[in-house]
Amino acid sequence: MAENAHVAMSRTEGSGAAHRPAVPVRRPRPAEPALDYYLVRPRRPDGREASPEGIVVEEFRFGADHSLVRVDSAAWTPDGPGWWTSPTLSRSIRADPELRERVVGVPRHRVEVVYRELGGVTLPDEATLRGHLRAGDTRPASAPLLLDRERPTPGFHSTRVYRVLFANELDPDDLAQLAAEWSMTGADPARAGGVLGTARRRIGADVFRWDLRRIGLVGAYCLDLTVDLATRRDDGVRPVLRELTTALRLRGLIPVTVERFS
């Protein structure tokens, strides 16, 4: 989103005082939502789309190496006692195909509208919502799965590989949009398996390369991200993982886990 700017005008001091030049003052960019938002639609025997019946909010919690260690979640329904948590909620969304079909990832501003429509008035800010994320789906801690001995790409300090697993199906139109958005090469929705597209980006001196893959025939995808780090600093890894994961989540896939392979 483009930054808004306004002009601070100086006042004249006394008769005949010259106007000082207008100085542009930029407002700070609003913070991007850090939580993941989902709407849950009711069961409809006729298969027709219906208004949402509830809201799920999640947060992926990461370890020092940017692999996933826990998924915290909370849910809200208009006829319930408020926000509630369950250690099995996030796992059920990913393991139960029937439930997963009724869960759709959306941006926060969409949830704000639905929350008001369902009688919740104003959606709490993210700091408040985190107070409800007390029960997490914890993932077992383990060392990175080394697919090969560490061999940094020539010219770089180190090379890492991350895999983000997803459940659900990716519509061909959404794949085409991602291909254009990410400037992917080799994107072909007709392919039965393997790499559906590859993209690359340089941020500063670091290089990020990722492959989008279908796993099996239906209902599973993964994003393999290779990171070439120019120095010991890796603070650019998590924002890129977040950006790519969010793009796929908002197109129908549900992130399951983030693993580091090297």
N, C-alpha and C positions, 0 to 999 in steps of 0.2 A: 504494500500500500504506500502510495506516495506520501511524503511528509507534508503536513500542512504548514504554511508559513504566514505570518502576519507582519505588518510593518509598524514599528514603534516610531511615532512622530514626536519630535522635540517641540516644546513650546517656545514661543518668542519671549525674550526677556526685555521688557521695556519697549518704548516706541522706536521703530526703525531697526530693531534687532534682526539680524539675518537668520533665516531658517537653517537649521543644521540639516545635513543630508539624511534622508530616511535610511534607517538601519534595519535590514531584515533580521528578524528573530525567529529562529526555527524552534518549533515545539518538539519535544522528544517523541520519538517513534513509540507508539503503544506496544507494550510487551505482547509477544505472541503467546497464544494459549499453550500451556505446558501439559495439560491433561487431555486425555482422549475421551470423546463423547460419542454415545450411541443412543439411538432410539429403538425401543422394542415395540413391535407391532403385534396386535392381537391375532389369535388363530382365526382364520376365516375358512370354513369348509368349502366355500365357492372359489377360493383362491384370489378373491379381489382384494385390492389394497385398502387398508383401513387406517384411521387416525391412530397415532401412537398411544400405547397404554402405559408406557413407563420410560424412564431414562436411566442409563448406566454411565457412570464416570469411572475411568481407569487411569492409573499412572504406572508406567514401567519404571522400576527402580534398578539402577545399574551399579555394577562394581567398578573398581578403579580402572579396569581394562575395558570398560564400556560393554561388557556382556551382561545379560539380564540376570538378576538375582531374585526379583520378586515382582509380582503384579498386584497392586492394591486396587480395590474397587469399592464402589458404593452404588446403590440404586434408589430410585424414588418412584412412587406411584401416587396418584392423587388421592386414593382411598386408604393409603397407608399411614403409619405413625410419623412419617418423615423419612429422612435418609437412613438407610440401613445397610449393613455390610454382611457379607458371607464369605468364608474362606473358599467355598466351592463355586462361587458365582462365575468368576473369570474362567475357571476350568470347564464349567458346564457350557458356556457360550462356545467354546472351541471344540468340545467333545461331542455335543449333542447336535446332530444335523438339523433336527426339527427346530430347536431353539435358534440355531445359527441363522437359519433362513429368515427368522423374524427380527434379527438384529442388524441394524444398518449404521455404519459410521457416518457422522455428520460433523460440521464445524460448530464451534461453540455458539455462534450467533443464531444458528438454527434451533439449538436447544433452548436458548433464551426465549424464543418465540413460542415453542411448544410448552415450555414450563408455564408461561403466562396463560396460554390457552387452556391448560389443564387445571388452572386455579392456583398455581404456585407463586403468583405475583412476580417477584424479581429473583432470577437465578443467583444464588450466592457466588461471590467472587471465588477465585481458585484457592486462595489462602484459607477461606472458610470451608470449602469443599474438602480440602485435605484433612480437615479435622474429622471427617467421616470415613476416611480411608484407613481404618485401623486393622482390618483383617486382610492379610495378603496371601496370595497363592505363591508360596516360596519354591524356588527352583534349587535343586542341589548344587552346591558350590563345587567346582572342579577346575583343574588346570586346563588351559587351552588345548584343544585337540590338534596336535601338530600333524598336519598332513604331509609335511616334508620338513627337513632341517631348514632353519631360518636362512634364507638366501635373499637378502635385500635386492631389490631392483638396482642395477648399476647406477651410481650417482646419487643414491638415497641412503639415509641413515638406517632405516628399517622398513620392512614391508609387512603389513598385517592383512588378514583375511577374516571378514565377518560374514555370517549367514543369518538372515532374518527369515524365519519360516512364517507362512501365512496359510490360513484356511479359507475356504470359499472359492467361488468362481470369479474370473475376471472377464467381463463382457468384451467382445471384440472391438466395440466402439471405444471403450475405455482404454484398451491396449493401444489403439490408433492414436488417441489423444496423448497418452504417455510417450509414445514414439516421437510425436512432434514436440512435446514439452521438453523431453530430455535429449532430443536429437539422437535417438537410438538408431542403431544400424541393425539390420537383420530381423526386425520385428515382423512376424508372420503369424497371425492368429490361426492359420490352417495347420500349422505344425503340431503333431501329436505330442511331442515332448522335447526335452532339451532346452537350449537357450532361445528365448523368444525375442531378445533384444539386448544390445550392449550400448553403454554410454560412458562418457568420460568427462571429467571436469578438473581443472586446476584451480586451487585456492591458495594464493600466495605461492610458496615453493612446494606445497604438497600436491599430490595427484591422486584423484579418486576415480576408480573404474568399477563399474558394476554390471552384472549380468542378471537379467530377469529370467527365471527358469520355471517351467511347469514340472511338478513332481508327480509321476503317475499319469493317469488319464483324466481324473476329475478331482476337484475339491482341494488341491494343494499346490502352492507355489513357494518359491524362495527367491530372495534377492541376495546375491553374493557380491559383497563389496570388498574390493582390494584397495588398500590404502598405502601409498608410498609416502613415507614421512621424511622430510628433508633434515629434521633435527630430532632431538628427544621429545620435543613438545608434541602432544597428541590432542590438544584441546579443540581441534577442528573436527575430530571424529564424531563426537556425539551429535553436534548440530546437523551434520550430513545424514547420519543414521536417522535422526528424527524427521528431517525433511523428506527423505525418500520413503520412509515407513508411513508417514502421514499421507503422502500422495497416493499410495496404494490403498490405505485404509479408507480414504474418502471415495475410492472407486470400487468399493465392495469387498475387499479382502480384509480379513481379521488377523492382525499380527499375533503370533503364538509365542515366539521366543527369539532372542538374539544371542547367537553363540560366536565365540571367537575361535577360529581354526588355526591361527598362527600369529 
